[in-house]
Amino acid sequence: MYSIRPQHALALAVLSSSWFASFVYAADSLQKYPERPIRMIMPNAPGSANDTMGRILAAKLGEALGQQIVVDNRAGAGGILGMEIGKNSVPDGYTLVSPSTAATSIAPHIQKKLPYDPVKDYQFISLFAVMPNILVLHPGQPPKTVREFIDYAKVMGNKLNMASAGSGAQSHLSGTALMVAAGIESVHVPYKGGGASVAATVAGESQWTFTPAAAVMSLIRGNRLRAIGHSLPKRTPLLGDMPAIAETLPGFTYSGWYGLSAPKNTPKPVLDKIRNTLLKVAATNEFKELIAAQAAEVVTNTPEEFRMFVIDEIAMTGKAVRAAGLKSE
């Protein structure tokens, strides 16, 4: 029968006490977390939709965690720079990432050597909002419904211009996805930014655009643009009686999304604390109202659901990229 020798017993005692001390230290650290401000990497410029939404979350999540969350704008290369910085940050819970839609779902299809894997190099925490794209027309155009627009576009063909914020922008790919789904064609006219593309549609230089809701809501209310459909799966009180495009084109969705991630290997207990706090914040009326003011809806999910969502977004965006004829750089 094997017996533990005195020296072995001493070693086991030391190991046991060391493990217990580490456990207590880890539990104590988690209880105190966060002990200093948290950095949120923002792969977009100030004033962008992702920046606006991320700052709303940073303010309220920081309040709930008891520490400031500092938004660190690292725009450049279509969001790739910020995503790379986020990937390479210390995974200690003091760096979070507000994923860029373009750098997450578009870049894999147009960049040959992406310095990160948008699925494998990050820990997914949760979505926190979805913003629909809205199909808007210059008021001088005759269509009043999505069906009328599709029929009209089939007749007019390349006599209609579709404005976008630039080649590869969300409004370019969402508009392309809509044309593919509807079986229509229009001339793509890229502008330098969303503001310019929306202004061109207001002026009648372009006849339509399919763009994030926040960029056009005031113009719709002022009757300077006509909204005929949105990209959420079904109607929403957020947009009154505006129909979903899916009512005419079953299954069609192409909305902007906003979520929170962290560098790979961030400790799970820390991620759980952040996520549980985010869920509490997202459930408050104040947060819902702040998000609704941006013409978006609060949406949360599990880390695995968020990961699968991103995988699906990458696949869906790939179809739009190919349809738009964008090539790898």
N, C-alpha and C positions, 0 to 999 in steps of 0.2 A: 504494500500500500504506500502511495506517494505521500510524503509529509513535507510541509513547508519548513525550510530551514530558517533560523533566526534572521540571517542576512536577507533572505528572500522576503520574509515577512516585513522587514524594515523597508525594503524597496517598494513592496506593494503599498505599504502605508504612506510612503512619500508620494507615490503615483496617485493614490486615491485622494490624498489631501490636495495635491496639485490640481487634479481634475475638478475637485469640488470648489477650489478657490477660483479656477477659471470659469466654472459655471456661475458661481456667485457674482464674479466680476462682470460676465456677459449679461446676466440678468439685471445687475445694477446699472450697467451702461445703457441697456435698453430702456429701463425705467426712466433714466435721466435724459435719454435722447428726445429731442435734439438739444445739445448744450451750447450750440453756437449757430449763427445764421447759415442757411442752406442756399446753395447756388442752383438756379434753374437755367440750364443752357437753352437759349432760344435761337434756333438756326434761321431766324428771319429778322428783318429790319424792324425797328420801332415803327408802330403804326400799322403794321400788316395785320391781317385777320388772326394769324396764329399768335402774334405778339399781344394783341388786344385780349384774346381769350385766355392766353397763358397768364397774363397779368391779373386778370380777375381771379383765376384759381390761386395764383401765388399769394395774393393779398389775403384771401379768406382761409386758405390752407395754413398759411403762416400764423394767422391769428389763432386758429384752432390748435396748432402744435406748440404755440408759445414762443416761436422764434420767427424772425423775418426770413422770408424767402426772396432772395435778390435775383432779379431777372438779368441774365448776362447775354446780351444780344451778340451773336456771332454769325452774322449774315455773310454770305459769300458762296460762290459756286452753286447757286440754287439750293442752299441749305446744307450742302455736303460738308463744308468746313465745320459748322456747328455740330453736326452729327458725329464727325470724326473726333472732335474735342470731347464730346460726351462719352464716346466709346473709350477713350484713353484716360478718362478721369479716374481718380481713386474710388473704388467701390465701397465707400464707407457710410453711405446714406446722406452725405453732405453735398452731393451733386446729383441733381435730377435732370431729366431731359424732356423738353416739350417737343415731341417728334414733328418734323416738318413733313407735311403730306408729299410735297414734291420730292424731297430727299429720301423719303421712305418708299413710296410706291412708283414714282416716275423715274428717278435716277437709275435704278437697277436695269432699266430698259434702254437708257441712252448714254450710259457711261460704261466703257469697257473695263476700266480698272477702278471700281468703287473701293475706297479705303475702309470699308466696314460692311458687314452683312446686316441688313435692316431687321432681320429676324433673330439671328443667332448671337449678335453682339450686345443685346440689351435685355434687361429684365422688364417685363411688361407689368404695369401696375393697374391701370384702368383707363378706359375712355372717360371723358367727363362731359363731352358735348358733341352734337352733330349739327352742322349748319347746312341747310338745303341750298342748292343752286336754284335760281329762278329764271325761267324762260321769259324774257322780256322783249317786246317789239317797240319800234317807233310807233307812236300813236297814229301816224298816217297810214300804217299798213292795215289792210282789211281784216285779217283773221282775229276772231274773238275767243277761239278755243284751240286746244292742241290739235284736234282733228282738222279744223279748218286750216290751221297753220301747215300741217303736213300736206294736205291736199293742195294748198296754195303753193308751197315750196316745190311740189312735184311739177306743177305747171310752169312756175317761174324759173326753176333750175338755177343756173349760174348768174341769173340777174339779181339774185339776193346776196348781200354781203353778211357774213357772220363776224362780228368783232370779237377779239380776244385780248387778254392782257399780255400776249406774247406767245411765240412758238413754244409749246411744251407747258404753258401755264394751265392751271386748273380749268379756266374758262375755255381754253383751246381744246383740251382733251374731253371735257364734259360735253362741249358742243359737237365734237367729232363723234363721241359715243351716241349722242342723240341722233345725229344724221344717219349713222349706221343702223341704229335700231328702227328708225322711221323709214329708211330707204329713200332718203332725200339727199340733195347736194346743194351747197352754197359755196360762195367764194370766201375762203378764210382770209380775214384782214387782221394781222397782228399789230397791236399798238404797244407803246412803251408803258405798260402798267395798266392795272384795272381801272383807275380813274379815267385815263384817256380813252379806253375802249368803251366805257359806259357813256362818256361825253359824246363820243362819235355816234352812238346809237340814239342818244337824245337829239343830236343835230341832224340825224337822218343820213349821215355818211354811210353808216351800216344799218341794215334793216332789223337785225336782231342780235342778241347775245344771250348766253346761258352762264350766269355768273353768281358768285356767292351773294346770299340774300342781303347781308349787311351793306353791300355796296349800292343797292338799288331801292331799298325800302322807302326812303324819303322821296325819291323821284316817282315811285309808284303812287304814293299818297298824294303827291302834287300833280298827278295826271301827266307827268312828263314822259313816262314810260307806261306801256300796258303790259301787265303781268298776266300770263295765261296758264302757267303751270309750274309746279315745283318738283324737286327730285326726291323727296321723302317717299316712303312706300305707300303712305295713305295721308288723307287730309289731317290737318293739325289746327287746334285753336290758335296757335301762334300766327297762322296766316289766314285766319278767317275762313271764308268759303272758297279760297283758291284751291282748285283741284290738283291732285297729284298727277303727274304725267303718266304714272303707272296705270291710271284708270283708262287711258287710251292705248298705252304700250305696256301690256301686262309684264310685270317683273322688272321694269326699268327703274333703276336708282343710280344716282351719281352725286353724292353729297360730300361736303367737306367734313372732316372729323378732327377732333382735338383730344389728346390723351396725355398720359404721364408715364414716363419710363425712367429707368436708371441704368447705370453701367452694369455689365455682366458681373456676376459674383457679389453684388451687394447683398449683405446678410438678409436672409428671409424674414427673421423677426422684425428687422427695421422696415423692410418692404411692407410687411403686414400692418405695422403701426401706421405707416403713411397711408396705405390703402384704406384701412378702417376709418382713419380720420377724414380722408377724402370722401368716403361714402356718407359720413355724418354731415359734412359740409354740403355735399350735393343734394341732400334731402331737405335742406332748409329753404324756406320760401324766399329769403333774401338772395341766396345764390341763384335760384331758379329765375327770379326777376332780373337779376343782372345779366344772366345768359340770354333770357328772352329779349332784353333790350337790344341785343346784337342779332336778333332774328334767328336765334339758335335754340335747340332743345337740350336739356340735360339728359345724358345717357351714360350709364355706368355698366361695367361688366367685370367678369373675373379675369385674372391674368391670362389664363389659357384661352378664354373667349377673345380677349384683346389680341393675343398672338395669332389666333386663327383668322380674326378679322383682318389683320394686316396682311396675312398670306393671301386671303381672298382679294383684298384691295390691289395687291401687286399683280395678281393674275388678271383682274378686270382692267386695270390700267394698261397692262401690256397689250390688250386687244385694241384699246383706243390709240396707243402709241403707234402700233403697226398700221392702223387705219389712217392715222394722220401722216404717215410716211416719214416719221422721225427716225433718224439713223444714229447709231452709236458713235460717240466721239472718242 
